[in-house]
């Protein structure tokens, strides 16, 4: 799971790292400490282990979910909206009993939503974001309003061309860095990408 935590102190960061291998303990700590947080791309599993039970537990653990992610396939967006629209207090209670997990948040059946570009290659940064109506005087005020469900999601999830571009750029920069560490080992992929972009394959 990719968990987002905002406006934290160095000490809170250390606590988060100490809990990071236990999602239940981590979520309990974040809620107890009043730290604004949410789950990124809730229907996209980084390790491909997402199943129905995990989704049900996510609905219990996270008061805030990322409704729009700039790197996920926009075809799954309607699925998330339909899932959240059908949540009721009764369903949350049934899931809590089924999994033995206490629901977190003031209204567990009503999720606050955020949006983010999830940009790792500096091509789509800031194109997908969360805004609130009127003026938010401080970052803390903005986060509080977003966590209260006042956030308005701006932007769209990615299409296949965008996803492919991001994968290509991430792979390129990773292999480029590996090549810089070990210049004697070349990378045909990096050389071809440099050639296509009109860059000197040797000098970069």
C-alpha positions, 0 to 999 in steps of 0.5 A, spaced: 500 500 500 502 507 498 500 511 504 500 518 504 501 522 510 501 530 510 504 535 514 508 531 519 514 532 523 521 529 523 519 525 529 512 523 526 516 521 520 520 516 525 514 513 528 511 512 521 517 508 519 517 504 525 510 502 524 510 501 516 511 494 516 504 493 520 498 497 516 494 496 522 498 499 527 500 504 522 493 507 521 492 506 528 498 511 530 496 516 524 489 517 527 491 517 534 496 522 532 491 526 528 496 526 522 492 527 515 493 521 511 490 517 505 491 511 501 493 512 494 490 509 488 486 504 492 484 500 486 491 499 484 496 494 488 503 495 487 505 488 489 498 485 485 496 482 491 489 486 491 483 482 492 476 483 495 478 482 502 484 487 502 479 492 499 474 491 504 479 492 510 481 498 506 474 501 507 475 500 514 482 503 515 482 509 511 477 515 512 481 518 506 482 515 499 485 518 493 479 518 488 484 521 482 491 518 481 495 521 475 498 515 473 493 510 474 488 507 468 482 512 468 478 506 466 478 504 474 475 510 476 468 509 475 469 502 479 471 506 485 466 511 485 460 506 484 464 502 490 464 508 495 457 510 493 454 504 495 457 504 502 452 504 508 453 504 516 450 497 515 455 495 510 461 498 514 459 494 521 458 487 517 465 488 514 468 490 521 465 484 524 467 479 518 475 482 519 475 483 526 477 490 524 475 497 527 473 502 522 477 508 523 474 515 522 468 519 524 464 517 518 467 510 516 462 509 510 463 516 507 470 517 505 474 524 503 477 524 497 483 527 494 487 527 487 494 527 486 499 527 479 503 521 482 508 524 478 515 521 478 518 524 471 516 531 472 512 531 466 505 531 469 506 535 476 500 539 478 496 537 473 491 533 478 490 536 485 485 537 490 482 544 491 477 547 496 472 552 495 474 559 498 480 561 502 484 556 506 489 560 510 494 555 512 496 548 510 493 545 516 487 549 514 487 546 507 488 539 510 483 539 515 478 541 510 480 536 505 480 530 510 473 533 512 471 531 505 471 538 502 476 537 497 474 538 490 478 533 485 481 536 479 484 533 473 483 526 470 487 519 471 492 517 465 490 514 459 495 508 456 499 513 452 501 517 458 502 511 463 507 508 457 511 515 457 511 515 465 514 508 465 519 509 459 522 515 463 522 512 469 526 506 466 530 511 462 532 515 468 534 508 472 538 505 467 541 512 466 543 512 473 546 505 473 550 507 467 553 513 471 555 508 477 558 503 472 560 506 465 563 500 463 557 497 462 553 500 457 545 500 456 542 499 449 535 502 451 539 508 454 543 509 447 536 508 443 532 513 447 538 518 447 538 517 439 531 518 438 531 524 443 537 527 439 541 527 445 549 525 444 549 517 447 555 518 450 555 525 453 547 525 455 
